[in-house]
Amino acid sequence: MKIAIDARFYGPKDTGIGRYVSRLVENLQVIDPENEYFILMQAKDFSKLKDSPRFHKVAASFGWYGFREQIFLPLILKRIQPDLVHFPHFNVPIFYTGRYVVTIHDLIKHEWHQKGSTTRSAPIYWLKHQVYKGVIWLAVKRATKIMVPSYHVKQKLVAQYHLSADKVEVTYEAGSLAEGESRSDEERKKAFTAEKYNLASPFVLYVGNAYPYKNLPTLFAAVKQVNQSQPLCLAVVGARGVFLDRLRQSAQEQGSLEYINFLGYVPDADLVDLYKEAAAFVLPSFSEGFGLTAVEAMGLGCPVVAANSSCLPEVCDEAALYFNPWEAQDLAAKISQVLADPLLADDLRKKGQERFAKFSWKKMASETLRVYRSV
């Protein structure tokens, strides 16, 4: 088959979709000796994908969610004439009529589209949301197959769009950071300095964006409560932009800002150290499609404290300590439990690494290839 993959997300830092696409293509290069691939990428990212005789890099140097992808992507695909296209996100061009599969990572925009979820004016945001609903409706209705990262997303998708369950395949994703970690604990500790990030010990870690559904105000309030009985610092990695500015203001108003370090973007090597040095990783989200950061934490031996919501119990299973995401007091109690009980923390580390071993990018790519062959 001639298979085209829309890999324009391949390059960006800090995006789950970018990591998903890059791991998919890299593993397909290893496991598929039969099919021919056309990888549509931003030209500036060509160097990030190793050369291969069956994998052809095709320049598609335009962004996402705009008019240019609606016009130029179908033209590029018409020139390639693929047997199948894989769109790794819902933004399938509405004028593309060829055979395709699509990955829907979550339905968070369906659940969280209140005014606080945008920086736009209400009329513009309403219009954008209607466009989003139209594009994703067409994408799932016209797709030959749909891939999702959890059964939680599958159930929501089938119910939302009245789909046959057979049309939707679950292809679990995986973590990546633990793969490249070969240093001994002694070497790593020597390289890591808490002073570099102005972190006091103990600290708990959050990695992700600052959108409202991530529920960071509850985490901030919980950290403040813990500090009433013992010192605790919160390290926030990755969150940037206007939503972060709002959170800073909220933290200042609730009196928790003094306990929080906003670290912004952190290189992977340092992020590994943060996971390994943290007393716990906390994921307070109301909604997730897979919970990649929790999986990363499990792989690196960091105890996970997770919201009892969406896909997180499915993905983390018994390898996390769960809390009610609406209750800061419950979260504070669970963090305090991990801090006070080394046996509990060690048990979470052990179960986390066992659970992490269940997920594999190679397995995800193999299951994706099976979907390609089935259509």
C-alpha positions in Angstrom: 0.0 0.0 0.0 0.9 3.6 -0.4 0.1 5.2 3.0 0.3 8.9 3.7 0.6 10.2 7.3 -0.1 13.8 8.2 3.0 14.3 10.3 3.0 18.1 10.5 2.9 17.8 14.3 6.3 15.9 14.2 8.4 18.9 15.2 6.8 20.9 18.0 8.0 20.6 21.6 5.7 19.9 24.5 2.8 18.4 22.4 1.4 15.0 23.1 0.3 14.7 19.4 3.8 15.6 18.3 5.3 12.8 20.4 2.6 10.4 19.2 3.2 11.0 15.6 7.0 10.8 15.9 6.9 7.6 17.8 4.4 6.1 15.3 6.5 6.9 12.3 9.8 5.8 13.9 8.4 2.5 14.9 6.7 1.9 11.6 10.1 2.3 10.0 11.3 -0.7 12.1 8.3 -3.0 11.9 6.9 -2.6 8.4 9.0 -3.9 5.6 6.2 -3.9 3.0 4.3 -0.7 2.6 5.4 2.6 1.1 5.0 5.8 3.3 4.6 9.4 2.4 5.3 11.5 5.5 3.8 15.0 5.3 6.0 17.3 7.4 7.0 20.8 7.9 10.2 21.2 5.8 12.1 22.6 8.7 11.6 19.3 10.6 12.9 17.0 7.8 16.2 16.4 9.7 14.2 15.0 12.7 13.2 11.9 10.7 15.9 9.5 9.6 16.1 8.7 5.9 14.6 5.4 4.8 14.0 4.0 1.2 10.3 3.4 1.8 9.6 6.6 3.8 9.4 9.7 1.6 9.4 13.1 3.3 6.9 15.5 1.7 6.9 19.2 2.4 3.7 20.4 4.0 4.9 23.6 5.6 1.6 25.1 6.8 0.0 25.1 10.2 -3.0 23.5 11.8 -6.7 24.5 12.1 -6.5 27.1 9.3 -7.6 27.6 5.7 -4.3 26.6 4.2 -4.5 23.0 5.4 -8.1 22.8 4.1 -6.8 23.8 0.6 -3.3 22.6 0.3 -3.4 19.3 2.1 -6.0 17.8 -0.3 -3.9 19.0 -3.3 -0.7 17.3 -1.9 -2.6 14.1 -1.3 -4.1 14.2 -4.8 -0.6 14.4 -6.2 0.5 11.4 -4.1 -2.6 9.3 -4.8 -2.3 7.2 -1.6 -4.3 4.1 -0.9 -4.8 5.3 2.6 -4.2 8.4 4.7 -3.7 8.6 8.5 -4.7 11.8 10.1 -3.4 11.8 13.7 -5.8 14.5 14.9 -9.4 15.5 14.2 -8.5 18.3 11.7 -9.2 16.3 8.6 -9.7 18.6 5.5 -13.4 18.8 4.8 -12.7 18.6 1.0 -10.7 15.4 1.2 -12.7 12.4 -0.1 -10.2 9.6 -0.2 -10.0 6.7 2.2 -8.5 7.6 5.6 -8.2 6.6 9.3 -8.1 9.2 12.0 -6.9 9.3 15.6 -9.1 11.1 18.1 -7.1 11.6 21.3 -10.0 12.9 23.4 -13.3 14.8 23.5 -12.2 17.4 26.0 -13.3 20.3 23.7 -16.8 18.8 23.9 -16.8 18.9 27.7 -14.8 22.0 28.4 -15.9 24.9 26.2 -16.9 27.5 28.7 -15.8 31.1 28.4 -12.9 30.5 30.8 -11.4 28.0 28.4 -10.5 30.7 25.8 -8.8 34.0 25.4 -11.2 35.0 22.5 -14.3 37.1 22.8 -17.6 35.1 23.3 -18.9 35.4 19.7 -15.6 34.4 18.1 -15.1 31.5 20.5 -18.7 30.3 19.8 -18.0 30.5 16.1 -14.7 28.6 16.5 -16.4 25.9 18.6 -19.2 25.4 15.9 -16.4 25.0 13.3 -14.6 22.5 15.5 -17.9 20.5 16.0 -18.5 20.4 12.3 -14.9 19.3 11.4 -14.8 16.5 14.0 -18.3 15.3 13.1 -17.2 15.0 9.4 -13.9 13.4 10.4 -15.4 10.6 12.5 -18.4 10.0 10.1 -16.3 9.6 7.0 -13.3 7.8 8.5 -13.0 4.1 7.6 -11.6 3.4 11.1 -11.0 5.6 14.2 -8.1 5.0 16.7 -8.3 6.3 20.3 -5.8 6.0 23.2 -8.2 4.5 25.8 -11.5 2.7 26.2 -12.8 5.7 28.1 -12.4 7.8 24.9 -13.9 5.0 22.8 -17.1 4.8 24.9 -17.5 8.6 24.8 -16.9 8.7 21.0 -19.3 5.9 20.3 -22.0 7.5 22.4 -21.5 11.0 21.1 -21.6 10.1 17.4 -23.7 6.9 17.5 -20.9 4.9 16.0 -20.5 1.2 15.7 -18.1 0.0 18.3 -16.3 -2.0 15.6 -15.3 1.2 13.9 -13.3 2.4 16.9 -10.0 0.7 17.8 -8.1 1.3 21.1 -4.3 1.7 20.5 -2.8 2.6 23.9 0.1 5.0 23.8 3.2 4.9 26.0 5.9 6.9 27.8 9.2 7.9 26.3 11.4 9.5 28.9 12.5 6.3 30.6 13.9 4.8 27.4 16.9 7.1 27.2 17.7 7.0 30.9 21.0 5.0 31.3 22.7 7.0 34.2 23.1 5.4 37.6 21.3 7.1 40.5 24.6 8.4 41.7 25.5 10.0 38.3 22.0 11.5 38.0 22.0 13.0 41.5 25.4 14.5 40.8 24.0 16.2 37.7 20.8 17.3 39.3 20.8 20.4 41.5 17.6 21.5 43.2 19.1 25.0 43.2 19.0 25.0 39.4 15.2 25.2 39.6 15.0 26.9 43.0 13.3 23.8 44.5 13.1 23.0 48.1 12.7 19.3 49.2 10.3 17.7 49.4 8.4 18.7 46.3 5.6 17.3 44.2 5.5 17.6 40.4 2.9 18.6 37.8 3.7 18.4 34.1 1.3 19.7 31.5 -0.6 22.7 30.3 -2.6 25.2 32.3 -6.1 24.8 30.6 -9.1 24.9 33.0 -9.8 21.2 32.7 -6.4 20.5 34.2 -7.8 21.6 37.5 -4.7 23.3 38.8 -6.5 25.6 41.4 -7.4 22.4 43.3 -3.8 21.3 43.3 -2.7 24.7 44.5 -5.2 24.7 47.3 -4.1 21.2 48.3 -0.4 22.2 48.5 -1.3 25.2 50.6 -3.2 22.8 53.0 -0.3 20.4 53.2 2.0 23.3 54.2 -0.1 24.0 57.3 1.5 20.9 58.8 4.7 20.4 56.9 6.8 22.2 54.2 6.0 21.2 50.6 6.9 22.8 47.3 5.1 22.3 44.0 7.0 22.3 40.7 4.9 23.1 37.6 6.5 22.2 34.3 5.3 23.0 30.8 2.4 25.4 31.6 2.8 28.7 29.7 0.7 31.5 28.2 -2.3 33.5 29.2 -3.9 30.6 31.2 -0.8 30.4 33.3 -1.0 34.1 34.0 -4.6 33.6 35.2 -3.4 30.8 37.5 -0.7 32.9 39.0 -3.3 35.5 39.9 -5.6 32.8 41.3 -2.7 31.3 43.4 -1.8 34.7 44.7 -5.4 35.4 45.7 -5.7 32.1 47.5 -2.4 32.5 49.2 -0.6 29.5 47.7 1.8 31.3 45.3 4.7 31.1 47.8 4.7 27.3 47.6 4.7 27.1 43.8 7.6 27.2 41.3 6.5 27.7 37.7 9.4 26.2 35.7 8.0 26.6 32.1 9.7 24.4 29.5 12.3 21.9 30.9 14.6 19.8 28.7 13.9 16.0 28.8 17.1 15.2 30.6 16.2 17.6 33.4 12.5 16.4 33.4 13.7 12.9 34.0 15.6 14.2 37.1 12.5 16.0 38.3 10.3 12.9 38.0 13.0 10.9 39.9 13.5 13.4 42.7 9.9 14.3 43.3 8.1 12.9 46.3 5.1 12.3 44.0 3.7 13.2 40.6 0.2 14.7 40.8 -2.4 14.7 38.0 -5.5 16.5 39.1 -7.3 16.7 35.7 -11.0 16.4 35.3 -10.5 14.9 31.9 -7.7 13.1 30.0 -7.5 11.1 26.8 -4.7 8.9 28.0 -2.7 10.5 30.8 0.7 10.4 29.2 2.5 12.3 32.0 1.2 9.8 34.6 2.7 7.0 32.5 6.0 8.8 32.2 6.0 9.2 36.0 5.3 5.5 36.5 8.2 4.6 34.2 10.6 6.7 36.1 9.7 5.4 39.5 7.7 8.4 40.7 4.7 7.7 42.9 1.5 8.8 41.2 -1.4 10.6 42.8 -4.2 10.9 40.3 -7.7 12.2 40.0 -10.3 9.5 40.1 -11.7 10.7 36.7 -11.9 10.0 33.0 -9.3 7.4 31.8 -6.9 7.7 34.7 -8.1 4.6 36.7 -8.1 2.6 33.4 -4.5 3.6 32.5 -2.9 3.7 36.0 -5.0 0.8 37.4 -3.6 0.0 40.9 -0.4 2.0 40.4 -1.8 5.3 41.6 -3.4 6.8 44.8 -6.7 8.3 43.7 -8.6 11.4 45.0 -11.8 13.2 44.3 -10.8 16.0 41.8 -13.4 18.3 43.3 -12.0 18.1 46.8 -8.7 19.9 47.6 -8.9 18.4 51.1 -8.9 14.9 49.7 -5.9 15.6 47.5 -4.0 17.2 50.4 -4.7 14.1 52.5 -3.4 11.8 49.7 -0.2 13.8 49.2 0.4 13.8 52.9 -0.1 10.0 52.9 2.7 9.5 50.4 5.0 11.9 52.2 4.4 10.2 55.6 4.5 6.6 54.5 7.7 5.4 52.7 6.2 1.9 52.3 3.2 3.3 50.5 5.5 5.4 48.2 7.7 2.3 47.5 4.6 0.2 46.7 3.4 2.9 44.3 6.8 3.0 42.6 6.9 -0.8 42.2 3.3 -1.0 40.9 4.0 2.0 38.6 7.0 0.4 36.9 5.0 -2.9 36.4 2.1 -0.9 34.9 4.5 1.1 32.7 5.8 -2.1 31.2 2.3 -2.8 29.8 2.6 0.2 27.4 4.8 0.3 24.4 5.2 2.6 21.3 6.2 -0.4 19.3 3.0 -2.2 20.3 1.0 1.0 19.5 2.6 1.1 16.0 2.0 -2.6 15.5 -1.7 -2.2 16.3 -1.9 0.9 14.1 -0.4 -1.1 11.2 -3.0 -3.8 11.8 -5.7 -1.1 11.4 -4.1 0.0 8.1 -4.1 -3.5 6.8 -7.7 -4.1 7.9 -9.0 -1.3 5.7 
